[in-house]
Amino acid sequence: MFPLKLDCIKYLEQLRWSDQVKCPYCKSKYNTSFKREKRYHCNTCFTSFSVMVGTALHNTKLDLQKWFAAIIIIVRSDGTISCRNLAEKLGINRNTCNFINQRINKLINQNKQTFQSLVEMHIIEQIEKPNVPLRESSWFNEAIKFLLKEIRM
């Protein structure tokens, strides 16, 4: 799906910002990118940020590929997968899985209708276009956008 972390970050940036990077703190469009990292410096509020700030992915050390896989598994299971099964499928320990589950469940609770529409999109797309690659799948794009929603901690 995404072989490198950098591929995941580019994909997230495209989904969240399209062509115009915005500071998540002050919403300013005036920023400078750091050359070595996929981070930005806001020239208005003088803070450093990445595409993950303010989302469920903020301050995580877990690979983005695992986050993507987790949201796929959770959507496909209609949000009913146990933490033990999710940890087994992702190849992570239960504590890490609890962290993922807490973040994603918080998003689901804050956006129940959006999550239900994601599940419905997945089901419809599986029936109508069963062989569409994941990257080209509309429900997958919406699922990752769901991960990028602002989360209230």
N, C-alpha and C positions, 0 to 999 in steps of 0.2 A: 504494500500500500504506500507507505512513505519510508524509504530506506534510511534517511538521516533526519536528525533533529532539525537541521536547517530547512529541510523540505517542509516539515510540519509548521515551522514558524512562518515561512513564506506563505503557506496555505492559509494559516490563521490570519496573517496580515491582510491578505487579499480579501478574505471573508469579512473581517471586521472593518477595514478602512478603505477597501477598494484601492483607489490611487492616492488618497489624501490622508496621511497620518495625522491623527488628532491626539492631543494630550488627554489622558483619561481624568486628570485632575481639574484642569481649567478649560478643556475643550478647544484649546488654541491649535491653530494649524501651523504655527511658526515653531519649527523644531529642526534639530540637526541630528543626523544619525551618527552613531559611533562606528568607526571603521571596523574594529575587531569584533564587536559584539552586535547582536541583533537587538540593540537598545537605542533609545532616542533621548535627546536632551531638549526639554521645552524651553524656548527662548522667552516665554512670557512669565511663567511661574518658577523657572529655573530648577525643575525637578527632572530626574532621570526616570524613564519608564520603558516597558516592553509591551508587546501586544497582550500579555497575560494579566496585566495589572487590573484589579477590580473584578476578575472573573474567577470561576471555580479553579482555574489553573494557576492562580497567583500563589507564589511561594511554595511551589511543589518541586521536589527533587526527582519525582518519578518521570520516566521517559514519556514524552508526548504521545508516542506510538501506543503506549499502554493506556493512556487516557482515551485516545481515540477508540481503541479496542473495547474499553470499558463502556463507553457510551453506546457503541454498536450492540454489545451484548445486552445491556440494560434495555435499550429500545426494543430489540428483538424479543426480549422476554416480557415485554409490557411492564417493566419495573418490578417484576416479582421474583427475580433471581436472588438466592440467598448469598450472603457474604462469603460463605465457605466455598460455594460453587464458583462464584466470580473470582475469588482468589486462586482457585485451582485452574480455571480457564486462562487467567492472565499470567500465571506463574509467579505470583507475589505472595507475601505472607499476609495473614489475616489483619494485622494492625494496619498495614498499608491499604488493604482493601477497605477497612473501616473508614479510613481517611477519605478515600475516593467515594465510598457510599454516602458518607455524611455530606460531602460537598454536592454530589449529584442529587441526593434526596432533598437537600435544601433548595436547589434550583427547581426541582420538580414541585415541591410544595409552594414555592413562590410563583410558579408558572404552570399550573396543572393543565390548563386548556392547551397550551403550547405543546406540552409533553404528549397529551392525548392525540393531538393532530399529527405529531411526529410518528407515533405508533401507527396511526391510520395510514399516513403516507407510506410507511414501510410496507404495510400489508398490501395496499393497492399496487405499489410498485413491484412487489414480489409476484403478484398475479399478472400484471400487464407486461412487465419487462423483467423476466426472471434472470436474464443473463447480462444485465447492465453492469459494467465494472463499478466498483464502489466509489471511486473518485468522481465518476460521472453521474452518480445517483443523486437525485434531488433530495431524497430523505436524508442521505448521509450529510450533504452540505447543510441542511437545516439542523441536523443533530449536532454538528460541530458549532454552528452558530448558537445553538442552545447552550453549549458549554461556555461560549463567549459572553453570554448575557451577564450583565452586572449582578453580582451576588451581594446581598446584604448580610454581613456577618453578625 
